[in-house]
Every structure is written in C-alpha cells, then in structure tokens.
Amino acid sequence: MMPNETIRVLIAEDNPSLVSRYEMILRKDPTFELIESATSGYEAVLFAAIHKPDIILMDIEMESRESGIIASRQILSQLPSIRIIILTVYEDDEFVFSAFKAGVIDYLLKNANPEEIIRSIKDAYHGCSPIRPVIADKIRREFMRVKKREDSYLF
C-alpha cells in the first residue's frame, strides 16, 4: 500500500447502531474512506455500481435472510475486483459456505473487535483471505463429510 493510498469502504448494514459502530472504527484509521452506507442488498448493489468501493462490509440478513449473499453474488459478477467481507451473527455452516461460494473474501462476526475488523479490511484490500480457526474447522468437517460420502459410494 502506498503511503497516501486510501481504502474506499462501503458499509451494507440495516442496523443503525452497527452502522455507527463500523463508521466509528473506520474513522479512527486515516487509511479508510467511508464512501456510503447501504441499508439493503438492493442499495448495496446500486451503491457498489455507482461508487466502485475497494471493500464492502456486507451484512448477510437485511431485507431477507440471505440478501447480503445474493447482493455479493450480483456485485461480484459485474465488479469482480471489489472485495466483500461478510459481517454476521450467524456461524452456521450453510451461511459460511454460501458466502464463500458467492465469492466473498472474508467472514467476520458482527461482534468482532475493532482491531480484527481493521485487519480484515486491510488484508482483503491486499487480496489476502485469512481463514480463521472457526472457519477452517467448518471447512475441515465439510471435507471429511464429503470424503466419507464418496468412500461409501465406492464400496
């Protein structure tokens, strides 16, 4: 990252208090430029097309249970250089796998500490996709489940 380079961030979250929290975290680091806040998947897609942010902090559940994943898929199909970080309260495997299948680069819980959110944004900007231990464990279990199913078909 160049010394005066900024990371342009779009927040897609329908809870005003969480939007305020993320805005406060971003404003503490001069590296970030907050460009817009969306309150729905529809707005996230629209604002991404208009502003072309570097990073989107995307809530999974806004106007529908998976609106953030649907919006992520739509955004990344048209603007693949945007990096999306899912912020959610869900840790269930289905949501994790759906998010990564849609092309998101990272998956954080909404109660992640500010340092973790900042690190995630900077890592995503640089193309890093860290797999946290809780996510790695989910992936490992899924591979084991798939492998066991494949083995059962062979015998």
Protein Blocks (a to p, Z undefined) as FASTA:
>chain_A
ZZklccddddddfbfklmmmmmmmmmmpmkbccfbdcfbfklmmmmmmmnopabdcddfb
lmbmklmmmmmmmmmmmmmmbccddddfbfbfklmmmmmmnopabdcdfkbcfklmmmmm
mmmmnopacddfklmmmmmmmmmmmmmmmmmmmZZ
